[in-house]
Amino acid sequence: MKRFICLLAALSLAASLAYSQSAAEIMKASRDRIKADTVSTRARMVISAKDGGITERLVDQYTSTAGGVTKTMVVFQKPASVAGTRFLTIAEEGKKGDQWIFLPALGKVRRIAASEGSASFMGTDMSYDDVASADRDVDLDTYSLLREESLGGKPCWVIEAKPKDGAYQYSRMVAWIEKATHISLKMELYDKKGNLVKVMEMSEVKDIQGRLTPTVTRMTTVQAKTSTTIHMDIMKYDDLIPASVFTERYLQTGRP
């Protein structure tokens, strides 16, 4: 009987490990599904307040990946109150990225401290960590396949990610990955107490240069009942982006 119980335990552990590996592979396939050396976008950020008020911002973003390093520059164009604000993230494979911001009112570049990761990014529903999440390395989290279910009529894997670093602002993230495309359609973000704090939803998938791409991303802050929706008006893959765009000089001047 003891041998039988041990055998069952071993089989259960093996199944659990296989499930975990499968979840990690699915998440990696989702993160790596679009192959491009560079991405250039122009987007409208629509910020919805609790009282129904709406503000809009026009934002350009440039991303380059080479040699295991991903660099992203975000440039605010409109309105005048935020125009000229620039934000740079540089993330090496397997590591948490470094971030810097240039605010015209200060006239200098400031590095974003790790402790500021949960702070609101430019008054939106996204934190500095959220902005960098697209470049977050898969190896920074552990994964579990919770279940399989449909979302909006699309069969999905539901995968839970838990940060290996206890200092990260979220205790866990739950993602709905569409089986047919490996597109992440939805993600729930939970705080250290296990409370659901934010929901991110991706929609309006379009074929852009042969790549299926969600063109609308909505981040909702649950308790505050506010949201920020990003509409990708222009998106280009593999356009030439000067390396100088991802430098402190460009942060300060806006000129490559």
Secondary structure as GFF3:
##gff-version 3
##sequence-region A 1 256
A	DSSP	alpha_helix	2	31	.	.	.	ID=ss1
A	DSSP	beta_strand	38	48	.	.	.	ID=ss2
A	DSSP	beta_strand	54	66	.	.	.	ID=ss3
A	DSSP	beta_strand	69	78	.	.	.	ID=ss4
A	DSSP	beta_strand	86	92	.	.	.	ID=ss5
A	DSSP	beta_strand	98	103	.	.	.	ID=ss6
A	DSSP	beta_strand	108	111	.	.	.	ID=ss7
A	DSSP	three_ten_helix	114	116	.	.	.	ID=ss8
A	DSSP	alpha_helix	128	132	.	.	.	ID=ss9
A	DSSP	three_ten_helix	133	135	.	.	.	ID=ss10
A	DSSP	three_ten_helix	138	140	.	.	.	ID=ss11
A	DSSP	beta_strand	141	151	.	.	.	ID=ss12
A	DSSP	beta_strand	154	163	.	.	.	ID=ss13
A	DSSP	beta_strand	172	178	.	.	.	ID=ss14
A	DSSP	beta_strand	184	190	.	.	.	ID=ss15
A	DSSP	beta_strand	196	208	.	.	.	ID=ss16
A	DSSP	beta_strand	211	221	.	.	.	ID=ss17
A	DSSP	beta_strand	226	237	.	.	.	ID=ss18
A	DSSP	three_ten_helix	243	246	.	.	.	ID=ss19
A	DSSP	alpha_helix	248	253	.	.	.	ID=ss20
###
